[in-house]
Amino acid sequence: METKEYNKQEAKAYILNCFREQGDFAEITDEKTLDEMVTAVMAHDAAFMKSSGADEGEVYDDDAAYDYMHEKMSEQFADHKMYMLRLVEDYMDYNERYLESLGLIDWE
C-alpha cells in the first residue's frame, strides 16, 4: 500500500462525512455544532499526541487518548456531555479508518 501524507482538512472532511453517514448526531445537533465538535476533538487528539510523545514516535495509548479527549470534550460541550462517550469513540474509529486509508498506521 502506498503511504500518503496526512492532510488535516481532508481528515476532517472524511470524519465529518462518516458522522453524516452514521446519522445519529444529526438528531442531536446541527451541522455547525457537529463541525465545531469535530474540529475540537481533532485538536484535543493532536494535543494528546504532543503531550504523550506519540507525534514523535512514542506509542499512542488508545485508552489514555480516549479518556483525555472525553474529559476535554465533556467540558467544552457541556450541553452535549451525555453524547461525548459516543462522539469520541466514533471519532477514534473514523480517524483510524482515515489513517489506514493512507497507510499511516503502524500496528506494532
Contact map, one row per residue, 1 for C-alpha under 8 A:
111000000000000000000000000000000000000000000000000000000000000000000000000000000000000000000000000000100000
111100000000000000000000000000000000000000000000000000000000000000000000000000000000000000000000000001100000
111110000000000000000000000000000000000000000000000000000000000000000000000000000000000000000000000001110000
011111000000000000000000000000000000000000000000000000000000000000000000000000000000000000000000000001110000
001111100000000000000000000000000000000000000000000000000000000000000000000000000000000000000000000001010000
000111110010000000000000000000000000000000000000000000000000000000000000000000000000000000000000001001010000
000011111110000000000000000000000000000000000000000000000000000000000000000000000000000000000000000000000000
000001111111000000000000000000000000000000000000000000000000000000000000000000000000000000000000000000000000
000000111111100000000000000000000000000000000000000000000000000000000000000000000000000000000000000000000000
000000111111110000000000000000000000000000000000000000000000000000000000000000000000000000000000000000000000
000001111111111000000000000000000000000000000000000000000000000000000000000000000000000000000010010000000000
000000011111111100000000000000000000011001000000000000000000000000000000000000000000000000000000000000000000
000000001111111110000000000000000000000000000000000000000000000000000000000000000000000000000000000000000000
000000000111111111000000000000000000000000000000000000000000000000000000000000000000000000000100010000000000
000000000011111111100000000000000000010000000000000000000000000000000000000000000000000000100110010000000000
000000000001111111110000000000000110010000000000000000000000000000000000000000000000000000000000000000000000
000000000000111111111000000000000000000000000000000000000000000000000000000000000000000000000000000000000000
000000000000011111111100000000000000000000000000000000000000000000000000000000000000000000000100000000000000
000000000000001111111111100000000000000000000000000000000000000000000000000000000000000001000000000000000000
000000000000000111111111110000000000000000000000000000000000000000000000000000000000000000000000000000000000
000000000000000011111110000000000000000000000000000000000000000000000000000000000000000000000000000000000000
000000000000000001111111100000000000000000000000000000000000000000000000000000000000000000000000000000000000
000000000000000000111111111000000000000000000000000000000000000000000000000000000000000000000000000000000000
000000000000000000110111111100000000000000000000000000000000000000000000000000000000000000000000000000000000
000000000000000000110111111110000100000000000000000000000000000000000000000000000000000000000000000000000000
000000000000000000010011111111100000000000000000000000000000000000000000000000000000000000000000000000000000
000000000000000000000011111111000000000000000000000000000000000000000000000000000000000000000000000000000000
000000000000000000000001111111000000000000000000000000000000000000000000000000000000000000000000000000000000
000000000000000000000000111111101100000000000000000000000000000000000000000000000000000000000000000000000000
000000000000000000000000011111111100000000000000000000000000000000000000000000000000000000000000000000000000
000000000000000000000000010011111110000000000000000000000000000000000000000000000000000000000000000000000000
000000000000000000000000000001111111000000000000000000000000000000000000000000000000000000000000000000000000
000000000000000000000000000011111111100000000000000000000000000000000000000000000000000000000000000000000000
000000000000000100000000100011111111110000000000000000000000000000000000000000000000000000000000000000000000
000000000000000100000000000000111111111000000000000000000000000000000000000000000000000000000000000000000000
000000000000000000000000000000011111111100000000000000000000000000000000000000000000000000000000000000000000
000000000000000000000000000000001111111110000000000000000000000000000000100010000000000000000000000000000000
000000000001001100000000000000000111111111000000000000000000000000000000000000000000000000100000000000000000
000000000001000000000000000000000011111111100000000000000000000000000000000000000000000000000000000000000000
000000000000000000000000000000000001111111110000000000000000000000000000100000000000000000000000000000000000
000000000000000000000000000000000000111111111000000000000000000000001000100000000000000100100000000000000000
000000000001000000000000000000000000011111111100000000000000000000000000000000000000000000000000000000000000
000000000000000000000000000000000000001111111110000000000000000000000000000000000000000000000000000000000000
000000000000000000000000000000000000000111111111000000000000000000011001000000000000000000000000000000000000
000000000000000000000000000000000000000011111111100000000000000010001000000000000000000000000000000000000000
000000000000000000000000000000000000000001111111110000000000000000000000000000000000000000000000000000000000
000000000000000000000000000000000000000000111111111000000000000000000000000000000000000000000000000000000000
000000000000000000000000000000000000000000011111111100000000000010011000000000000000000000000000000000000000
000000000000000000000000000000000000000000001111111111100001000010000000000000000000000000000000000000000000
000000000000000000000000000000000000000000000111111111110000000000000000000000000000000000000000000000000000
000000000000000000000000000000000000000000000011111111000000000000000000000000000000000000000000000000000000
000000000000000000000000000000000000000000000001111111100101000000000000000000000000000000000000000000000000
000000000000000000000000000000000000000000000000111111111110000000000000000000000000000000000000000000000000
000000000000000000000000000000000000000000000000111111111111000000000000000000000000000000000000000000000000
000000000000000000000000000000000000000000000000110111111100000000000000000000000000000000000000000000000000
000000000000000000000000000000000000000000000000010011111100000000000000000000000000000000000000000000000000
000000000000000000000000000000000000000000000000000011111110000000000000000000000000000000000000000000000000
000000000000000000000000000000000000000000000000000111111111000000000000000000000000000000000000000000000000
000000000000000000000000000000000000000000000000000011001111100000000000000000000000000000000000000000000000
000000000000000000000000000000000000000000000000100101000111110010000000000000000000000000000000000000000000
000000000000000000000000000000000000000000000000000000000011111110000000000000000000000000000000000000000000
000000000000000000000000000000000000000000000000000000000001111111000000000000000000000000000000000000000000
000000000000000000000000000000000000000000000000000000000000111111100000000000000000000000000000000000000000
000000000000000000000000000000000000000000000000000000000000111111110000000000000000000000000000000000000000
000000000000000000000000000000000000000000001001100000000001111111111000000000000000000000000000000000000000
000000000000000000000000000000000000000000000000000000000000011111111100000000000000000110010000000000000000
000000000000000000000000000000000000000000000000000000000000001111111110000000000000000000000000000000000000
000000000000000000000000000000000000000000010001000000000000000111111111000000000000000000000000000000000000
000000000000000000000000000000000000000010011001000000000000000011111111100000000000000100000000000000000000
000000000000000000000000000000000000000000000000000000000000000001111111110000000001100100000000000000000000
000000000000000000000000000000000000000000000000000000000000000000111111111000000000000000000000000000000000
000000000000000000000000000000000000000000010000000000000000000000011111111100000000000000000000000000000000
000000000000000000000000000000000000100110000000000000000000000000001111111111001001000000000000000000000000
000000000000000000000000000000000000000000000000000000000000000000000111111111011101000000000000000000000000
000000000000000000000000000000000000000000000000000000000000000000000011111111001000000000000000000000000000
000000000000000000000000000000000000000000000000000000000000000000000001111111000000000000000000000000000000
000000000000000000000000000000000000100000000000000000000000000000000000111111111000000000000000000000000000
000000000000000000000000000000000000000000000000000000000000000000000000111111111000000000000000000000000000
000000000000000000000000000000000000000000000000000000000000000000000000000011111000000000000000000000000000
000000000000000000000000000000000000000000000000000000000000000000000000010011111111000000000000000000000000
000000000000000000000000000000000000000000000000000000000000000000000000111011111111000000000000000000000000
000000000000000000000000000000000000000000000000000000000000000000000000010000011111100000000000000000000000
000000000000000000000000000000000000000000000000000000000000000000000000000000011111111000000000000000000000
000000000000000000000000000000000000000000000000000000000000000000000100110000011111111100000000000000000000
000000000000000000000000000000000000000000000000000000000000000000000100000000000111111110000000000000000000
000000000000000000000000000000000000000000000000000000000000000000000000000000000011111111000000000000000000
000000000000000000000000000000000000000000000000000000000000000000000000000000000011111111100000000000000000
000000000000000000000000000000000000000010000000000000000000000001001100000000000001111111110000000000000000
000000000000000000000000000000000000000000000000000000000000000001000000000000000000111111111000000000000000
000000000000000000100000000000000000000000000000000000000000000000000000000000000000011111111100000000000000
000000000000001000000000000000000000010010000000000000000000000000000000000000000000001111111110000000000000
000000000000000000000000000000000000000000000000000000000000000001000000000000000000000111111111000000000000
000000000000000000000000000000000000000000000000000000000000000000000000000000000000000011111111100000000000
000000000000011001000000000000000000000000000000000000000000000000000000000000000000000001111111110000000000
000000000010001000000000000000000000000000000000000000000000000000000000000000000000000000111111111000000000
000000000000000000000000000000000000000000000000000000000000000000000000000000000000000000011111111100001000
000000000000000000000000000000000000000000000000000000000000000000000000000000000000000000001111111110000000
000000000010011000000000000000000000000000000000000000000000000000000000000000000000000000000111111111000000
000001000000000000000000000000000000000000000000000000000000000000000000000000000000000000000011111111111000
000000000000000000000000000000000000000000000000000000000000000000000000000000000000000000000001111111111000
000000000000000000000000000000000000000000000000000000000000000000000000000000000000000000000000111111110000
011111000000000000000000000000000000000000000000000000000000000000000000000000000000000000000000011111110000
111100000000000000000000000000000000000000000000000000000000000000000000000000000000000000000000001111111000
001111000000000000000000000000000000000000000000000000000000000000000000000000000000000000000000001111111100
000000000000000000000000000000000000000000000000000000000000000000000000000000000000000000000001001100111110
000000000000000000000000000000000000000000000000000000000000000000000000000000000000000000000000000000011111
000000000000000000000000000000000000000000000000000000000000000000000000000000000000000000000000000000001111
000000000000000000000000000000000000000000000000000000000000000000000000000000000000000000000000000000000111
